[in-house]
Amino acid sequence: MTINRNSNRGFSEMESFDHSKLKNDASVEYYKSGKLAKEVLLKNGKPEGIWKEYYESGQFKLEIIFKNGKSEGVSKCYHENGQLEYEGIYKDGKKEGIWRIYFENGKLDREIIFEADYELISGRKYLKCAGCDQQIEAPRDFCVECLKKIDKLKDMGYDHFKAGVDLCAAGNFLNAIIEFSVAIEIFPEMDEAFLERGKISLRNHNYDEAIVDFNEAIRLKSFSSLRGYYYRALVYMKSGKEYGIVDLPLTTSKGNSRITIPKVKLMAVKEFSEAIQRDFDNPEDSIYLAESYQTRAGLYCLLGTWDQAYTYSAIADYKKIILLYPEKEVECKKMLAMLKNRLDSWNDLEKEEARLRAGELIQQLWAQNEEASFSYEFFCSIYKH
């Protein structure tokens, strides 16, 4: 059973787009025969303007208007014989108002009234089950029969997941990967399996495979999000992969200058910051939260050798760790003493400038919520005064 939570509820498969597979420079796609299949303008990897599709015969097929990556306004789709198949209006990416569907001979088949993508019948909101074509009342995603199938698949997948955990405990990581992979094949939304398989890849220094699994655990947005960001940060720190250098402007009382910082260090800081922002219910995740704070503080100490502002960020993290985890007070106070010695070597003006930049840095960093995002412009913005 395939579960597609992001489908357009079966209205038309032609309107289910995977924008993540599009490139910024892609504007035209072709059939294998070489005939035009699709043309679209892209902005930052998302469609903008008029999206057009064609049948392989050359007949016009579909037209949708996009604004800021979301469908907006009138949309029309045609049968291959040229007759209108359906027409309706999108508002902020969702179907709205009356949509009309037509037979291939041009006669009206039916009218459907939508409100924010929900089908209205006698004042109630309905949608199609995400697992089949059965119509169900909102806000449920699945009909009863599909829920039963999902629960069964989930139980089967968990059996393999548990077997994988036991194999990991016994040190049999090769067979553990097999069990986690089977669990994912049975139930593709099992984030725990992606996370555990990624941890084995990280342990085996297969960093590219680890990143893929941690990305998926984060995408599923369940309880593993905190751990997913934490382990993805570890990949950046341990992989030794060259991500290049970030060249940033720096303005101080001494004048304008530039600093260069290894991009991977900033990427790891961003991932630990994402982990720290996650909510969690599992008490065991408090360990990952503590490690995220402590490792980020260590990174800030290192980054402080490039820019003094990071020293204040490190101080803030170590003080936060002491409040949350009193058992770490001794080691954190040792680090704070070292950082105080660093501060004592600065004059008052240097301290004030660094403190102001640190406040802006933290504000900008915590304001970023896009997953797996990193941009030169973002980190440049930290230093604009």
C-alpha positions in Angstrom: 0.0 0.0 0.0 1.5 3.4 -1.0 0.7 6.3 1.3 0.9 9.8 -0.2 0.1 12.4 2.3 1.0 15.2 -0.1 -1.3 14.2 -2.9 -4.0 16.5 -4.3 -6.6 14.0 -3.1 -6.9 12.3 -6.5 -8.3 15.3 -8.4 -5.6 15.0 -11.0 -2.2 13.5 -10.9 -1.0 16.2 -13.2 -1.2 18.7 -10.4 1.0 16.8 -7.9 4.4 18.5 -8.5 7.7 17.6 -6.7 9.4 20.9 -6.7 12.4 19.6 -4.9 13.5 17.8 -8.1 13.5 20.9 -10.1 16.7 22.9 -10.8 16.9 26.7 -10.8 18.0 26.7 -14.4 15.3 24.2 -15.5 12.6 25.8 -17.6 11.7 23.1 -20.2 11.2 19.3 -20.0 10.8 16.9 -22.9 9.4 13.4 -23.5 11.9 10.7 -24.5 10.8 11.2 -28.1 12.2 14.8 -27.9 8.8 16.5 -27.9 8.0 19.2 -25.5 6.3 18.0 -22.3 6.5 20.9 -19.9 7.6 24.6 -19.7 7.8 26.6 -16.6 9.7 29.6 -15.1 11.5 28.9 -11.9 12.5 31.2 -9.1 14.7 29.7 -6.3 13.8 26.2 -7.4 10.0 26.9 -7.3 7.6 27.6 -10.1 6.7 31.2 -10.8 4.3 32.4 -13.5 2.5 30.1 -16.0 3.2 26.4 -15.8 2.2 24.7 -19.1 2.1 21.0 -20.0 1.6 19.2 -23.3 0.6 15.7 -24.4 3.2 13.9 -26.5 1.0 14.4 -29.5 1.7 18.1 -29.1 -1.9 18.9 -27.9 -2.0 21.5 -25.0 -2.8 19.7 -21.7 -2.6 21.9 -18.6 -2.1 25.5 -17.5 -1.6 26.7 -13.9 -0.5 30.1 -12.6 2.1 30.1 -9.8 2.9 32.9 -7.4 5.7 32.5 -4.8 5.7 28.7 -5.5 2.0 28.3 -4.9 -0.8 27.8 -7.5 -3.0 30.9 -7.7 -5.9 31.9 -9.9 -7.7 30.0 -12.8 -6.4 26.6 -13.8 -7.5 24.6 -16.8 -6.8 21.1 -18.0 -7.7 19.6 -21.4 -8.4 16.1 -22.8 -6.1 15.0 -25.5 -8.9 15.7 -28.1 -8.8 19.3 -27.1 -12.0 19.4 -25.0 -11.8 20.9 -21.6 -11.3 18.3 -18.9 -11.7 20.6 -15.8 -11.4 24.2 -14.7 -11.3 25.9 -11.3 -9.6 28.5 -9.1 -6.6 28.1 -6.8 -6.1 30.4 -3.8 -2.8 30.2 -1.9 -2.1 26.8 -3.4 -5.5 25.3 -2.5 -8.7 24.6 -4.6 -11.4 27.2 -3.9 -14.9 27.7 -5.1 -16.6 25.8 -7.9 -14.6 23.4 -10.0 -16.2 21.9 -13.2 -15.3 18.6 -14.7 -16.2 17.6 -18.3 -16.5 14.5 -20.3 -14.3 14.0 -23.4 -17.3 15.1 -25.6 -17.3 18.4 -23.9 -20.5 17.9 -21.8 -20.4 18.8 -18.1 -19.8 15.8 -15.9 -20.2 17.4 -12.4 -19.4 20.4 -10.3 -17.5 20.3 -7.1 -17.4 23.0 -4.5 -14.1 23.4 -2.6 -13.1 25.4 0.5 -9.3 25.4 1.1 -8.9 22.1 -0.8 -11.8 20.4 1.1 -14.8 19.3 -0.9 -18.1 20.7 0.5 -21.2 18.5 0.5 -24.3 19.7 2.4 -22.2 22.1 4.4 -19.7 19.4 5.4 -16.1 19.1 4.3 -15.0 16.0 2.5 -11.8 14.8 0.8 -10.5 11.7 -0.7 -8.7 9.1 1.4 -4.9 9.5 1.1 -4.6 5.7 0.6 -7.5 5.1 -1.8 -10.3 6.9 -3.7 -13.0 6.6 -1.0 -14.5 9.9 0.0 -14.2 10.6 3.8 -15.2 13.5 6.0 -12.5 16.0 6.9 -10.3 16.3 8.9 -9.4 12.6 8.7 -6.7 11.6 6.2 -7.6 7.9 5.8 -10.7 5.8 5.7 -11.2 3.0 8.3 -10.0 0.3 6.0 -6.8 2.1 5.1 -6.2 2.8 8.8 -6.4 -0.9 9.5 -3.9 -1.6 6.7 -1.6 1.2 8.0 -1.6 -0.2 11.5 -0.8 -3.6 10.2 2.1 -2.3 8.1 3.3 -0.3 11.1 3.3 -3.3 13.3 5.2 -5.4 10.7 7.7 -2.6 10.2 8.2 -2.2 13.9 9.1 -5.9 14.3 12.0 -5.5 11.8 12.9 -2.2 13.5 13.1 -3.9 16.9 15.2 -6.7 15.4 17.6 -4.0 14.0 17.9 -2.4 17.4 18.7 -5.7 19.0 21.3 -6.5 16.3 22.9 -3.1 17.0 23.1 -3.8 20.7 24.9 -7.1 19.8 27.4 -5.2 17.5 26.0 -6.8 14.3 25.6 -3.6 12.4 25.6 -5.2 8.9 22.5 -7.2 9.5 21.0 -4.3 11.5 21.1 -2.2 8.4 19.2 -4.9 6.5 16.5 -5.0 9.2 16.1 -1.2 9.2 15.9 -1.2 5.4 13.2 -3.8 5.5 11.3 -1.8 8.1 11.5 1.3 5.8 10.4 -0.7 2.8 7.3 -2.0 4.7 6.4 1.4 6.3 8.2 4.3 4.6 7.2 6.8 7.3 9.1 5.1 10.1 11.4 7.9 11.0 13.1 5.9 13.8 14.4 3.4 11.2 15.8 6.1 9.0 17.5 7.6 12.1 19.1 4.3 13.3 20.2 3.4 9.8 21.8 6.8 9.4 23.6 6.4 12.8 25.2 3.1 11.5 26.3 4.9 8.3 27.8 7.7 10.4 29.6 5.1 12.5 31.0 3.5 9.3 32.0 6.8 7.9 29.5 6.6 5.1 28.6 10.2 5.4 26.7 10.8 2.2 24.3 7.8 3.1 24.0 9.1 6.7 22.9 12.6 5.5 20.2 11.1 3.2 18.7 9.1 6.2 18.9 12.0 8.6 17.3 14.3 6.0 14.4 11.8 5.8 14.0 11.5 9.6 13.8 15.3 9.8 11.4 15.5 6.8 8.9 13.2 8.6 8.8 15.8 11.4 8.1 13.4 14.2 9.9 12.8 17.5 13.2 12.1 15.9 13.6 15.7 14.5 15.9 16.8 17.4 18.1 13.7 17.0 18.1 14.1 13.2 19.5 17.6 13.4 22.0 16.6 16.1 23.4 13.7 14.0 23.4 15.7 10.8 25.5 18.3 12.6 27.9 15.5 13.6 28.2 14.4 10.0 29.3 17.9 9.1 31.9 17.9 11.9 33.3 14.5 11.3 33.2 14.1 7.5 36.1 16.3 6.8 34.4 17.2 3.6 35.4 20.5 2.1 32.4 22.8 1.9 34.5 25.8 1.1 35.2 29.1 2.9 32.8 31.9 3.7 34.3 35.3 3.1 32.5 37.8 5.2 32.7 41.6 5.7 33.5 42.8 9.2 33.1 46.4 10.4 34.6 47.5 13.7 36.0 50.7 15.2 39.3 49.9 13.6 37.7 50.1 10.1 36.3 47.7 7.5 37.9 44.3 6.9 37.0 40.8 5.9 37.2 37.4 7.6 37.2 33.9 6.2 35.5 31.1 8.1 35.2 27.4 7.1 31.7 27.0 5.9 31.3 23.5 7.6 31.8 25.1 11.0 28.8 27.4 10.4 26.8 24.6 9.0 27.3 22.6 12.1 26.3 25.5 14.3 23.1 25.9 12.3 22.2 22.2 12.7 22.8 22.2 16.5 20.7 25.4 16.7 17.9 23.6 14.9 18.2 20.7 17.3 18.0 23.0 20.3 14.7 24.5 19.0 12.9 21.2 18.7 10.2 20.1 21.1 10.5 16.6 22.4 8.4 14.2 24.6 11.0 11.5 25.1 13.1 12.1 28.2 16.1 10.5 26.6 16.2 13.3 24.1 17.4 15.7 26.9 20.8 14.0 26.4 20.8 15.1 22.8 19.7 18.6 23.8 22.6 18.9 26.3 25.1 17.6 23.8 23.8 20.1 21.2 24.3 23.0 23.6 27.7 21.8 24.6 29.0 21.0 21.2 27.7 24.3 19.8 29.4 26.1 22.6 32.7 24.4 21.7 32.2 25.5 18.1 31.5 29.0 19.2 34.8 29.0 21.1 36.6 27.9 18.0 34.8 30.5 15.8 35.8 33.1 18.3 39.3 32.9 17.0 37.9 34.3 13.7 35.4 36.8 15.2 35.3 37.9 18.8 31.5 38.0 18.7 31.3 34.2 18.9 33.0 34.2 22.3 29.9 35.8 23.8 27.8 33.2 22.1 29.9 30.5 23.7 29.5 32.2 27.1 25.7 32.3 26.7 25.6 28.6 25.8 27.8 27.5 28.8 25.6 29.5 31.2 22.5 27.9 29.7 24.0 24.4 30.1 24.7 25.1 33.8 21.0 26.1 34.3 19.6 23.1 32.5 22.2 20.5 33.6 23.7 21.3 37.0 25.9 18.1 36.8 27.9 19.8 34.0 28.6 22.9 36.1 32.3 22.1 36.9 33.4 21.5 33.3 31.3 24.5 32.0 32.9 26.8 34.6 36.3 25.8 33.4 35.4 26.8 29.9 33.9 30.1 31.2 37.1 30.9 33.0 39.1 30.3 29.8 36.7 32.6 27.9 36.9 35.3 30.6 40.7 35.3 30.1 40.1 35.9 26.4 37.7 38.8 27.2 40.2 40.3 29.6 42.6 40.7 26.7 40.2 43.1 24.9 39.6 46.7 25.5 36.2 48.1 26.4 35.3 49.1 22.9 36.2 45.7 21.4 34.1 44.0 24.1 31.1 46.3 23.3 31.3 45.8 19.5 31.6 42.0 19.9 28.7 41.9 22.3 26.5 43.8 19.9 27.4 41.5 17.0 26.9 38.4 19.1 23.3 39.5 19.9 22.6 40.1 16.2 24.2 36.7 15.3 22.0 34.8 17.8 18.9 36.6 16.7 19.5 35.9 13.0 20.5 32.3 13.6 17.4 31.4 15.7 15.1 33.2 13.2 16.1 30.7 10.5 13.6 27.8 10.3 14.2 26.2 6.8 15.4 22.7 7.2 18.9 21.9 5.9 19.3 25.5 4.8 22.6 27.3 4.5 23.2 30.4 2.5 26.1 32.8 2.1 23.6 35.7 2.3 22.3 34.5 5.7 25.7 34.5 7.3 26.6 37.7 5.6 23.6 39.3 7.2 25.0 38.6 10.6 27.7 41.2 10.0 25.7 44.0 8.5 25.7 46.9 11.1 
